[in-house]
Amino acid sequence: RLFNSTRLPKLNRDELVTHENGKHLLVMRNGNFYVFDLFDNDGNIAKASEIQAHLQYILSDNTPTPEFPLGYLTSEERNTWAGLRQKLIDNGNGEALKKVDSAVFCLCLDDLTIKDHIHMSHNMLHGSGLNRWFDKCFSIIITQDGSAAVNFEHSWGDGVAVLRFQNEVYKDSTQRPAVSPQTSPAKVDSSKAVHKLHFHLDDSLKSAISTAKKNFDTTVSSLTIASMEFKRGGKEFLKTQKLSPDAIAQLSFQMAFFRQYGHTV
């Protein structure tokens, strides 16, 4: 379920779908959707320099942000989104949605730079909403300054699988990087390899996207993130005291909740 999976909105109960034969990557930039193959028909992964060329091609695309960014719909109330997804299919968008659903994962390229760790938390948790597909198994988000994080749909599994995967990716990409700032992209015709997805929207769908954006903005505006650094001890100190770092973290959540509301969770 880690790859090629999507949570499909259904009335009263969603459906988790995995497309085992999917071999393409979904890339989002400025609310636009692009796909290109990561594997050939024999299951061999594309060369890193070819992937680099395709990503540079996407970054060079000057297509503006859509007036009605489709990604907002994935933040809507699930039954509402289920009905709207069916409308999208009825409007001839079934094949484009299948490309989104069956992608190995989603790569979100955000045209912004991170100001501080609070800004990073907001951007990686929800962002502006227009450059996300929250139903996807997981999305790797990268900003212009190279800041990166993972946003994943939680119904298919726990964070342990994602953490293990990302630890391996980090280890491999830092110890044995396939590309570097000095690497030249492959000389391939990315205009043929990269396909932009187009969606046909009627007035009712456009109105629904506008409503979804308003609802998204309202929800996001109610979220406050604050942080502090505690430097007088950490997990290593707790281990020397024969205490579980995770247990202490969980207890701290309970204490904070109790002080705020007068009872535990």
Secondary structure, 3 states (H helix, E strand, C coil): CCCCEEEECCCCCCEEEECCCCCEEEEEECCEEEEEECECCCCCECCHHHHHHHHHHHHCCCCCCCCCCHHHHHHCCHHHHHHHHHHHHHHHHHHHHHHHHHCCCEEEEECCCCCCHHHHHHHHHCCCCCCCCCCECEEEEEECCCCEEEEECHHHCCHHHHHHHHHHHHHHHHHCCCCCCCCCCCCCCHHHHCEEECCCCCHHHHHHHHHHHHHHHHHHHCCCCCCCCCCCCCHHHHHHCCCCHHHHHHHHHHHHHHHHHCCCC
